[in-house]
Amino acid sequence: MARFIARRLIGMVFVLFAVSVIVFFIFNVIPTDPAQRIAGKNATPQLVENVTKELGLDKPLPVQYATMMKKIFSGELISYSSRLNVDEQIKQRVPATLALSIGAAILWMFFGILFGYVSATRANTLTDRLLTIFAIGGISMPVFLLADIFLYFLCHKLELFPEGGYATLSEGPYEWLSHLILPWITLAILYAGFYSRVLRSSMLDVMGEDYVRTARAKGLSLRRVRLRHILRNSLIPVITLFGLDFGAVIGGAAILVENIFSINGVGFYAVEEGIAKEDFPVIMAVTILGAFFVVLFNAVVDIAYAYLDPRIRLGSSAQ
């Protein structure tokens, strides 16, 4: 298992390197004048010249790449609109984005697995049909519409929750929770319905396998067979989705929710300071951060695979 994990971590490093090269080429090579693009559309000729010298854009591409990555990973990258350190600004906002993403992920995984399990074990019953309606409704509901409904009725009309913003834990657990509960639910509804459908389908397929019938023939209880044999093997596609979705949420999918609820996280920063002002150092740093989380959680998924299904790591070792 240790060798399997080591191979996956080494592979993660190579993927991150490839992603960083692609990001570098998109922002620094494809534009006809990368210094003008990075400095911003309203930059003066002097600022463009300063950017060219600071980032070494008049030097060979490998040197440009090394200089850019050094500035991003050493914390020396400066925004050309606010003149603030980009890494420091991101670090200040990461806790809010993590709080939003982790809380929503816990909710959608819990209810997605619960509803999927109930639907599969009560297939074609009234309960299954009701959960199907919930799942399809959650998948179909646009995030911005659901968020606006919550803000209008629960915040503006009933005044049960604050109208956006973010409070840290140091300001009090209640304040922290009250500002995050609606964003959590908004994201969780979108994903929980899809996860429940995937798990239901996977469990129904596994129920027909020979080893399930063998386990029942040996006298194991139905509940134990469902939990130890059916559910465990059915979770593999769910874990795949979770690794991709959770990394994507941290890396960018939470941008819309952060902006609607005015949560000053990384996504909010990317929109307000990066996209709105065409500040490309900000966009590049956030893109690299998002890619890191996507690749990291894909590696975690592979490791979880190996734990749930030993055949995966044994097959990898054989190769």
N, C-alpha and C positions, 0 to 999 in steps of 0.2 A: 504493500500500500504506500509506503514511504517513497519508493522509486516512482510509482505512478504519479504521486503528488508532485515530486520534483520535476518530472517531465512536463506536467501541465504548467507549472510555474515558469519553466524555461520557455515553453511555447508562448506563454502570456507576454513575456518580455519581447520576443520577436514580433508578435502581433502589434504591440504598442509601438515598437520601432517603425513598423510598416505604416501604421496609422499616422504617426508624427510626420513621416516623410510625405504622405499624401496631403496632410493638412498644410505642410510647408509649401508644397507645389501649388496648391489651390490659391493660397494667399500671397505667395511671394514670386511665383514664376509665371503663372497664367496671365495676371494683369500686365498690361504693357508697361506700366510704371508702378512697381510695387511700393516705392517710397511714397508716391502721391496717394495711393490707395490706403496705406497704413496711416499716414499722417492725417487723412480726412479730406473731404471735398473742399473745405474752406481753408486749407492750410496755405501758409505763405511760402514763397520760394525758399526763404531761409529755413523754415521748418522742414521742408522736404529735403533740403540739403543736410540738415542735422540728422534726420532719420536715416538717410543713406549712409552717413558716416557711422552713426551709432550702431546700426544693425549690420554694417559691412555689406550693404547691397551692391557696392561697386566691386566686390571681390568674387572669386569663383563660388559656384553653387554649394559645394561641400562646406566651405568656410561660412557661407551665409546660414546654412542649416545648423551648423555647430553653434554659431553665435546666437541664433534665435532660440534653440533648445536650452542653451546655457542660461539665457536671460529668463526663460519661463521656469526652469527647474531650480534656479538659484535665487529666485525672488527679486530679480532686477528689472523685470518688464514694467514699463511705465505707460500709462494711458496717455494718449496724445490729445484728449479733450479735457480731462480733469487734471492731468499731470500727477495723478496719484499712483502708488504702487499697485499693480493689478493683482498680484498674488495676495497681498495684504487685504485688499478689498474682498477677494473671493473667500479667504479664510474667515473673515468676519461674518460672511453670509452662509457658509457651509452648514453650521448648526441648524439654521432655520430650514434649509432644504432637506437635511437628514431627518429632522424631526417630522417634517411633512411626509417624506417618502417612507420612512420606517413605520410610522403609525398607520398610514394607509395600507402598506404591504401586509402588516399584521392582520388588519381587518379583512382585506380581500382574500388572504390565504385561509383564514379561519372560516369565514362564511362560504368561500368557494368550495373548500373541502367538505364542510358540513352539508351544504345544499346538494353537492354532487353525490355524496354518500347516501343521503336520504333519497334522492331521486333514483339512484341505481337500485337501492334495496326495495324501493316501492314503485318500480317501473310500471307505467301505464295506469297508475291510480290517480285519484283526484289531487293528492299531494304532489305527485310528479308533474301534473299539468300546471298546477299553480306555481311551482318553482320554475317551470319552463317559461311561463309568462313573465315572471320576475327577471329571469336571466336574459331573455330577449329584449325586454324593456330596458334593462341596465346597459346592455351592449349597444342598443340603438340610440339611447339618449345622449345628445352632444354634451360634452363636459361644460361648455360655457353656458348652455341653457339650464342645466341642472344647478350650476353654481348661482346663476341669477335668480332662480326660483327660491333657493335657500336664503339668499341675501334679502330678497324682497319680503318673503313671508316670515321667516324666522328671525331675521335681524331688524328689518325696517318696521314691519307691521307689529309683530309680537314682542320684539326687543328681547328675545331669549339669549341671543349671542351678540358679541361685538360685530360691528360692520367692517370686518377686515382688520388688517394689521397683524403684528406678531409680538408676543410677550415672551421673554426668556423665563426659564425656571427660577432664576434668582428673583424675579418679580412675584413669584408665588405659583404653586402648582395649579391652582384654580384658574388664574389668569392665563397661564400657558395652555391649559387644556381647553378653555373656552374659546381661545382664538384658533385652535387647530381642529376641533372636532368636526366642523362643517367641511373644511378642505379634505380631511381624512375620508369622510363619508362620500364626498363628491368623487374622489379618485377610486375609492373602494368599490362603489356601485358599478363603475365602468368595467373593472377587472373581475369582480366576484362572479358576475353572471357568466362570463366566458369561461372561467376556471371550472365552475360547476358543470357546465355542458361538457367540457373536455374530460373531466373526471368521471362523469356519468357514463359517457361513451366508452371510456377505457375500462371501467369496472364491468360493464355489461359484456365486453369482449373477453375479459379474463375469467368471468364466471363460467364460460363454456370450456375452459381448458381442462385437460385430463387430470392435472395435479390437484385441481380443486375438487373434482369428484373423488379422487383417491383420498384426499384429506377427510372428506365427509364419510367415506366408506370405512376409514380407520376409527371413526367414532368421535372425531373432534366436533365441538359444538359449532353451530352455525355462526354465532357471534365471533368466535375465535378464528374461524376460517375467513370470515369477511375482513377482519382487522389484520390478521397476521399474513394471510396469503393474497387475498384479492386486493385490499386497499394498498398494501405495501408495493405490490408490483404495478398497480395502476397509477401510482404517484410519479412514475418516471416522466411521462409527458408533461405533467403539471410542473415538475421541478424545472424542466427545460424552459417552459414559458416563464416561470418566475425569475430564473436567472436573466433572461433577455429583458423582461418587462421591468424588473427592479432596477437594473443598470440603466435602462432607457429612461425611467422616471427620474432618477437622480441626474442623469446626463442631459435631460431636456424635456421629457414629457410633462414634467411638473411646471414648466414655464407658464402655461396658460392659467393654471390654478393659482400660482403665485401672483400673477398679475391681476387676476380678478379679485382675489382676496387681499391684495396689497401686502403680501408676505415678502419681506425684504430678503429673499434668498438669492441663490446663484442665478436662477432663471430670471428673476426680476431685474437683477443687475445686468444680465446679458441683454435684455430688451431695452432697459432705460439708458444704459451707458454704451452698450456695444452696437446694437442694431439701430436704435433711434439716432445715434450720433455718428454712425458709421465708424466707430472706433475699433479698428481691426486688431490691435493688441488684446483688447478685452475679448473679442470674438474668438481669437485663436486660443487664448488661455482656457476659456470655458469649453471650447471644442475638445481640446486635449484632455481636460478633466472629465468630460462626458465619456470620451472614448475609453479612458482608464477604467471608469466604473463598469462600462459595458463589458470590457474584456475581463476584468476581475471577476465579475459575477458569472460569466461564462465558464471561467476556470473552476469556480466554486461548484457550478452545476456538474461539470465533468467529475469532480471529486465525489459529489453526492451520488452521482450515477454509480460509481464504483462501489460505494457503500451499500446502496440498495440492491445492486445486481453484481455480484462478484465476477460473473462471466465477462464483464466489460474490462476490468483490470487484468484478468487472466488472459483475455484475448490480446490486450495491449502488450502484456509481458512476453507473449509468445512471438509477437512480431519483432 
